[in-house]
């Protein structure tokens, strides 16, 4: 029979909420998130969140009338997750406005759901920098909201059009291996934080 020491050190399953920052139907970033869902290590599950495009633009005048139900539901999904995985394109050296709007709304909810949440970040772009500058801006929001972003490994998918096929499948094995390593590291990071 398992004793209390064994129970306390046993790793529980890690549930990750995956959030794509792109609305484009054939988005490389959403495709990268789907690839992550297929590359999960044992003991980890991933739920892809869709729906932030329905959020109104953040406005305190709207908030005082009550949070939109879709925002409340988003916050509940964040709170229920053990960790988050953001996959974002880069627009004008930063993250897309819609993704920032979703973060702004959720951050105003009671018991701010991002607080102390482990986070991993990926990005994909047809350019050479692979969305890296967007990742840095997203990390700034992580700092203010007291999320705990994973520093290494980084997954920055440059020249994405050469790494996905016409159906949106990630065909580049080195990139697949990078994502595997990121997911393993996110699981370990989440477990370490849960122990403290």
Backbone bond lengths (Angstrom), bond angles and torsions (degrees), N, CA, C in turn:
res aa  C-N    CA-C-N  psi(-1)  N-CA   C-N-CA  omega(-1)  CA-C   N-CA-C  phi
1 X - - - 1.468 - - 1.529 109.50 -
2 X 1.322 117.10 138.96 1.463 122.45 -176.52 1.520 110.03 -71.42
3 X 1.354 117.68 129.14 1.457 119.11 179.21 1.519 110.65 -88.74
4 X 1.348 116.72 176.66 1.465 120.87 -174.50 1.514 111.93 -65.02
5 X 1.342 117.10 -32.94 1.471 120.09 179.07 1.514 110.29 -65.13
6 X 1.331 117.06 -43.08 1.460 120.66 179.34 1.520 110.63 -65.09
7 X 1.341 117.14 -39.05 1.457 119.54 179.45 1.522 111.17 -65.04
8 X 1.335 116.79 -39.00 1.459 120.22 -175.88 1.523 112.07 -70.16
9 X 1.331 117.77 -25.60 1.460 120.13 -178.32 1.530 112.49 -99.19
10 X 1.327 117.65 -5.03 1.463 120.09 -179.91 1.524 109.74 -70.20
11 X 1.319 116.07 136.08 1.458 120.06 179.15 1.525 109.60 -81.87
12 X 1.322 116.32 128.92 1.450 120.55 176.89 1.515 109.37 -87.08
13 X 1.320 116.03 163.13 1.454 120.03 176.12 1.529 109.52 -64.03
14 X 1.328 116.10 141.66 1.462 122.71 -179.73 1.531 108.78 -103.41
15 X 1.323 116.00 120.74 1.470 120.84 178.32 1.527 108.93 -101.48
16 X 1.321 116.15 120.86 1.467 122.66 -176.00 1.522 109.49 -108.60
17 X 1.332 116.64 134.40 1.457 121.68 171.34 1.522 107.83 -97.62
18 X 1.335 117.11 117.84 1.453 122.36 -179.71 1.513 111.23 -96.45
19 X 1.326 116.99 131.41 1.461 122.51 -176.07 1.524 109.15 -127.74
20 X 1.328 116.36 115.83 1.464 120.63 174.71 1.519 109.38 -88.63
21 X 1.326 116.16 138.57 1.457 120.71 178.93 1.512 113.95 -89.08
22 X 1.329 117.63 8.74 1.467 120.59 -176.64 1.520 111.13 -116.54
23 X 1.320 115.64 143.49 1.460 121.90 174.24 1.520 112.30 -97.92
24 X 1.320 117.28 -11.60 1.462 120.98 -174.65 1.523 110.60 -64.07
25 X 1.318 116.22 132.73 1.467 121.31 -176.38 1.520 111.65 -56.73
26 X 1.318 117.86 -41.02 1.460 121.67 -177.48 1.537 111.10 -104.90
27 X 1.307 115.77 35.57 1.462 122.21 -177.94 1.522 112.15 -61.33
28 X 1.329 116.23 132.88 1.462 120.95 173.45 1.533 110.68 -66.51
29 X 1.324 116.76 -31.63 1.458 119.87 -179.43 1.521 111.54 -70.22
30 X 1.310 117.05 -42.74 1.467 119.44 175.49 1.519 110.22 -65.44
31 X 1.327 116.40 -36.56 1.472 119.82 176.08 1.522 110.85 -63.91
32 X 1.328 117.03 -37.93 1.469 120.33 177.48 1.532 110.98 -65.65
33 X 1.336 116.19 -35.68 1.463 119.58 177.31 1.532 110.56 -67.52
34 X 1.334 116.67 -39.66 1.472 119.55 175.29 1.530 110.65 -62.72
35 X 1.325 116.03 -39.59 1.466 119.53 177.51 1.524 110.60 -61.62
36 X 1.329 117.00 -41.08 1.459 120.65 178.70 1.526 110.81 -60.66
37 X 1.329 115.97 -39.98 1.466 119.62 179.81 1.523 111.53 -62.06
38 X 1.327 116.34 -29.14 1.470 120.89 -179.89 1.525 112.75 -87.59
39 X 1.334 117.29 -8.42 1.469 121.12 -175.60 1.524 112.57 -112.84
40 X 1.322 116.93 15.05 1.458 120.89 -175.64 1.523 111.76 -64.19
41 X 1.316 117.12 139.19 1.469 119.36 172.26 1.521 110.30 -73.03
42 X 1.312 116.58 166.57 1.462 121.17 176.33 1.521 109.34 -59.31
43 X 1.321 115.47 142.20 1.456 119.91 177.79 1.510 114.24 86.25
44 X 1.329 118.15 11.04 1.455 121.76 179.92 1.523 109.25 -133.93
45 X 1.325 116.96 138.68 1.459 122.42 174.31 1.517 109.14 -124.74
46 X 1.325 117.02 154.89 1.462 121.42 -178.77 1.520 109.54 -134.17
47 X 1.316 114.94 128.45 1.463 123.29 175.73 1.517 108.02 -111.29
48 X 1.328 117.59 124.70 1.459 121.03 178.92 1.521 109.59 -86.48
49 X 1.330 115.81 122.64 1.469 119.83 178.31 1.528 109.34 -87.60
50 X 1.301 115.40 132.44 1.469 121.80 173.76 1.522 107.50 -132.89
51 X 1.306 116.87 137.85 1.455 118.56 176.51 1.507 116.15 140.09
52 X 1.341 117.89 -8.97 1.460 116.53 -178.12 1.524 113.36 -67.97
53 X 1.331 117.00 -16.40 1.468 118.62 177.80 1.521 112.18 -66.18
54 X 1.345 117.70 -14.27 1.466 121.70 179.30 1.520 112.41 -86.16
55 X 1.324 117.60 -7.63 1.457 120.14 -177.39 1.530 109.93 -70.33
56 X 1.334 118.04 139.16 1.464 118.74 169.72 1.523 109.08 -69.14
57 X 1.312 116.66 162.81 1.455 118.96 173.80 1.520 109.02 -62.74
58 X 1.340 115.77 138.55 1.460 118.40 -176.73 1.516 110.01 -60.64
59 X 1.334 114.29 134.38 1.456 121.69 -177.61 1.520 106.34 -156.05
60 X 1.319 117.17 124.03 1.464 120.29 179.54 1.523 112.04 -60.17
61 X 1.329 117.06 -29.88 1.467 119.49 178.31 1.526 111.10 -65.16
62 X 1.328 116.15 -33.77 1.470 119.86 175.52 1.528 109.32 -73.02
63 X 1.318 116.50 -42.45 1.471 121.03 -176.51 1.520 111.77 -60.09
64 X 1.341 118.05 -40.49 1.465 119.97 -176.95 1.527 111.67 -66.74
65 X 1.329 116.98 -19.60 1.465 120.50 176.38 1.531 111.62 -84.71
66 X 1.323 116.03 -7.14 1.450 121.29 -178.97 1.509 110.70 121.84
67 X 1.331 116.17 142.11 1.455 119.74 179.66 1.524 110.44 -67.49
68 X 1.342 118.11 136.29 1.459 120.32 174.32 1.529 110.02 -55.64
69 X 1.332 118.40 141.25 1.470 120.09 -176.35 1.526 113.30 -59.33
70 X 1.331 117.55 -32.57 1.464 119.25 179.79 1.535 111.38 -68.26
71 X 1.334 116.91 -29.94 1.462 121.00 176.06 1.529 110.20 -70.87
72 X 1.325 116.04 -42.78 1.468 120.27 177.91 1.530 110.16 -60.19
73 X 1.339 116.08 -43.60 1.461 120.40 179.42 1.529 111.13 -63.53
74 X 1.337 117.10 -40.25 1.464 121.93 176.53 1.525 110.35 -59.86
75 X 1.313 115.97 -45.57 1.456 119.98 179.44 1.517 112.27 -62.28
76 X 1.320 116.83 -38.11 1.462 120.28 178.26 1.524 111.13 -65.64
77 X 1.331 116.55 -38.16 1.471 120.14 178.34 1.534 110.75 -66.70
78 X 1.329 116.67 -39.85 1.472 120.48 176.89 1.524 109.70 -62.46
79 X 1.333 115.91 -48.43 1.461 120.49 -177.23 1.528 111.72 -61.67
80 X 1.326 116.55 -35.93 1.464 120.68 -177.29 1.526 112.84 -75.56
81 X 1.332 117.11 -21.00 1.461 120.84 -177.99 1.528 110.59 -78.36
82 X 1.327 115.30 147.97 1.464 119.96 173.99 1.524 111.23 -78.75
83 X 1.335 116.46 -27.91 1.466 121.44 -177.08 1.527 108.50 -155.66
84 X 1.316 115.41 163.73 1.464 122.07 178.76 1.523 109.78 -119.90
85 X 1.333 115.02 147.94 1.461 121.97 172.42 1.520 108.03 -128.06
86 X 1.335 116.67 108.90 1.456 122.15 175.71 1.528 108.80 -93.06
87 X 1.332 115.78 135.99 1.466 121.27 173.38 1.520 106.03 -128.65
88 X 1.314 116.72 113.28 1.466 118.79 -169.31 1.524 113.79 -130.20
89 X 1.321 116.18 140.14 1.466 118.87 167.83 1.524 109.84 -76.71
90 X 1.314 115.21 175.23 1.461 121.27 177.95 1.522 108.61 -115.95
91 X 1.321 115.31 122.39 1.460 121.27 175.77 1.524 108.12 -117.19
92 X 1.328 117.29 118.09 1.465 121.24 176.69 1.537 112.09 52.26
93 X 1.333 115.56 47.43 1.466 123.16 177.00 1.531 112.91 71.75
94 X 1.323 119.59 13.12 1.459 120.36 -175.91 1.521 110.24 -147.94
95 X 1.339 116.23 -173.54 1.461 120.27 179.64 1.524 109.88 -82.99
96 X 1.318 118.22 156.13 1.465 120.90 179.44 1.528 111.61 -60.46
97 X 1.330 115.31 146.88 1.461 120.72 -179.61 1.515 113.03 -59.49
98 X 1.326 117.56 -36.77 1.462 120.47 -178.94 1.519 112.19 -64.81
99 X 1.331 116.67 -40.56 1.457 120.14 178.01 1.526 110.41 -66.85
100 X 1.325 116.77 -42.72 1.475 120.17 177.72 1.522 110.16 -61.43
101 X 1.331 117.18 -39.58 1.459 121.32 178.50 1.529 110.98 -61.51
102 X 1.335 116.31 -42.40 1.466 120.26 179.32 1.527 110.65 -63.42
103 X 1.331 116.26 -42.53 1.462 120.38 178.59 1.528 110.07 -64.26
104 X 1.339 116.85 -42.76 1.463 120.56 179.92 1.522 111.39 -60.97
105 X 1.334 117.34 -43.21 1.464 120.34 178.69 1.522 110.91 -63.04
106 X 1.322 116.93 -51.91 1.467 120.07 -175.83 1.523 111.59 -63.00
107 X 1.326 116.76 -31.37 1.465 120.19 -177.75 1.524 112.12 -70.13
108 X 1.336 117.72 -16.92 1.470 120.85 -179.81 1.522 112.54 -91.62
109 X 1.329 117.33 -5.98 1.459 119.96 -179.46 1.528 110.82 -66.33
110 X 1.346 117.47 151.45 1.466 119.02 173.03 1.529 109.29 -58.44
111 X 1.321 116.46 148.25 1.469 121.23 -176.45 1.526 109.82 51.64
112 X 1.302 115.25 56.87 1.471 125.18 -176.50 1.537 111.25 -30.91
113 X 1.339 118.70 112.66 1.466 120.73 -167.42 1.524 115.37 -74.10
114 X 1.324 118.57 -14.61 1.461 120.38 178.90 1.537 112.77 -77.54
115 X 1.316 116.84 -17.55 1.456 121.26 -172.46 1.527 112.18 -56.53
116 X 1.328 116.42 123.93 1.468 124.89 177.54 1.534 113.39 63.18
117 X 1.316 116.86 22.86 1.468 120.39 -179.25 1.534 109.49 -87.63
118 X 1.327 118.33 125.79 1.468 120.11 173.73 1.536 110.15 -64.84
119 X 1.324 115.89 140.98 1.467 120.93 -174.23 1.525 110.24 -138.01
120 X 1.324 115.59 138.44 1.463 121.70 166.89 1.525 107.56 -119.10
121 X 1.326 115.74 151.84 1.462 121.36 -176.14 1.522 109.39 -131.54
122 X 1.336 115.83 136.60 1.464 122.25 170.97 1.519 107.67 -130.98
123 X 1.318 115.78 161.93 1.465 120.70 174.36 1.521 108.85 -150.68
124 X 1.322 114.02 153.18 1.466 120.70 177.40 1.516 108.65 -138.42
125 X 1.332 115.37 142.22 1.463 121.33 -178.70 1.519 109.24 -154.46
126 X 1.316 115.88 153.24 1.467 119.82 175.39 1.530 111.32 -76.91
127 X 1.315 117.51 -10.74 1.461 121.60 179.16 1.512 112.19 -85.07
128 X 1.326 115.26 178.97 1.457 121.43 -176.42 1.529 113.48 -76.30
129 X 1.351 117.54 -24.50 1.460 120.03 -176.32 1.525 112.71 -89.68
130 X 1.315 117.74 -8.40 1.454 121.44 170.34 1.515 116.68 63.93
131 X 1.327 117.88 19.81 1.468 120.09 -179.46 1.515 114.22 85.07
132 X 1.319 116.97 14.03 1.458 120.35 -176.76 1.517 113.66 -60.00
133 X 1.337 117.67 -35.52 1.465 119.43 -178.56 1.522 110.78 -68.15
134 X 1.338 117.16 -33.76 1.472 120.51 175.97 1.521 110.11 -63.73
135 X 1.332 116.09 -38.86 1.464 119.08 178.71 1.523 111.35 -59.83
136 X 1.328 117.01 -41.05 1.460 119.68 -179.05 1.531 110.89 -64.59
137 X 1.323 117.11 -39.53 1.466 119.93 178.25 1.523 111.30 -67.30
138 X 1.324 116.81 -39.03 1.468 119.97 177.46 1.528 110.26 -63.94
139 X 1.319 116.49 -36.99 1.465 119.74 178.31 1.533 111.37 -64.02
140 X 1.319 117.68 -31.40 1.459 120.11 176.71 1.524 110.61 -62.71
141 X 1.324 116.94 -41.77 1.462 119.92 176.32 1.519 110.82 -65.54
142 X 1.332 116.52 -37.00 1.465 119.95 177.74 1.522 110.79 -59.15
143 X 1.331 116.92 -40.71 1.461 120.58 -179.75 1.520 110.32 -62.22
144 X 1.317 117.49 -50.17 1.461 120.55 -176.45 1.524 111.74 -64.18
145 X 1.340 117.03 -36.56 1.464 121.04 -177.31 1.522 112.86 -88.60
146 X 1.326 116.78 5.91 1.463 123.64 177.23 1.527 112.55 60.22
147 X 1.332 115.72 34.98 1.455 119.92 167.30 1.525 107.86 -79.76
148 X 1.322 116.11 161.45 1.455 121.29 -178.76 1.526 109.52 -115.02
149 X 1.342 117.41 85.22 1.464 119.22 -177.88 1.531 112.30 -72.80
150 X 1.301 114.48 141.53 1.458 122.45 174.80 1.527 108.15 -73.68
151 X 1.325 117.48 130.02 1.465 120.44 -177.69 1.525 113.44 -82.96
152 X 1.310 117.00 -40.97 1.462 122.12 -176.26 1.520 109.49 -136.98
153 X 1.301 119.89 148.07 1.470 126.63 -3.17 1.525 111.29 -78.44
154 X 1.305 116.35 158.56 1.461 121.94 174.40 1.529 108.90 -93.18
155 X 1.326 115.58 141.49 1.468 120.75 173.70 1.519 107.44 -119.83
156 X 1.313 115.46 103.83 1.464 123.90 -179.68 1.528 106.12 -124.69
157 X 1.325 115.88 106.43 1.465 120.83 -172.64 1.529 109.26 -95.63
158 X 1.307 116.24 99.39 1.468 120.97 177.97 1.529 109.86 -88.80
159 X 1.333 116.07 159.78 1.468 122.42 -179.38 1.533 110.32 46.09
160 X 1.329 113.92 51.66 1.466 120.65 -173.41 1.521 112.54 -60.36
161 X 1.318 117.55 -28.92 1.471 120.52 -179.02 1.522 112.23 -62.71
162 X 1.329 116.74 -18.27 1.462 121.09 179.11 1.534 112.32 -94.64
163 X 1.346 116.92 -4.88 1.461 120.27 -172.85 1.528 113.35 -114.90
164 X 1.319 115.95 -5.89 1.462 121.96 176.41 1.524 108.54 -122.49
165 X 1.326 116.42 145.48 1.460 118.61 177.11 1.531 110.31 -85.59
166 X 1.312 117.06 -177.80 1.469 121.86 -175.92 1.522 112.52 -63.62
167 X 1.317 117.56 -22.45 1.461 121.83 179.28 1.536 112.63 -92.21
168 X 1.324 116.76 3.40 1.455 120.65 178.91 1.512 114.63 84.11
169 X 1.327 117.40 15.96 1.467 120.91 177.17 1.521 109.75 -86.31
170 X 1.317 115.90 134.70 1.466 120.81 177.70 1.522 108.46 -76.05
171 X 1.315 116.54 114.61 1.464 121.55 -175.00 1.526 113.04 -106.21
172 X 1.314 117.52 -8.19 1.461 121.31 -176.54 1.531 109.36 -85.62
173 X 1.330 116.97 111.21 1.461 120.32 -174.00 1.524 113.37 -64.92
174 X 1.348 120.67 -40.67 1.470 118.35 176.46 1.531 112.85 -58.03
175 X 1.337 117.03 -37.90 1.464 119.83 178.03 1.519 110.95 -68.47
176 X 1.320 116.66 -40.38 1.461 120.42 176.68 1.533 110.40 -59.26
177 X 1.321 116.32 -40.43 1.455 120.30 179.73 1.524 111.05 -67.51
178 X 1.332 117.51 -37.70 1.465 120.83 175.97 1.521 110.76 -60.11
179 X 1.330 116.17 -43.85 1.469 120.08 -179.51 1.523 110.36 -66.11
180 X 1.333 117.32 -41.05 1.472 120.04 176.05 1.529 110.61 -55.68
181 X 1.326 115.83 -47.57 1.463 120.25 -178.30 1.529 111.30 -64.50
182 X 1.328 117.06 -38.35 1.463 120.79 177.63 1.525 110.54 -62.21
183 X 1.327 117.29 -44.43 1.465 120.99 -178.47 1.527 111.14 -65.97
184 X 1.314 116.78 -40.60 1.464 120.18 176.81 1.532 109.99 -61.84
185 X 1.328 115.68 -44.48 1.463 120.30 -179.93 1.525 111.04 -65.35
186 X 1.337 117.24 -38.00 1.465 120.29 178.34 1.528 110.25 -64.44
187 X 1.324 117.00 -41.12 1.454 119.81 177.20 1.512 112.23 -61.45
188 X 1.330 116.41 -45.06 1.462 120.87 178.87 1.524 111.63 -65.22
189 X 1.329 116.35 -41.29 1.472 121.85 179.57 1.525 110.14 -63.21
190 X 1.325 116.41 -44.14 1.471 120.88 179.74 1.520 110.42 -63.50
191 X 1.303 116.18 -43.52 1.465 120.38 -179.75 1.528 111.02 -63.50
192 X 1.326 116.18 -42.03 1.459 119.85 179.06 1.519 110.81 -62.58
193 X 1.341 117.60 -42.24 1.455 121.00 -179.48 1.526 111.10 -67.77
194 X 1.313 117.29 -35.42 1.465 120.40 179.73 1.521 111.07 -68.23
195 X 1.321 117.55 -25.65 1.472 121.58 179.95 1.523 111.49 -73.50
196 X 1.333 117.20 -25.87 1.468 120.25 -174.24 1.522 111.89 -84.07
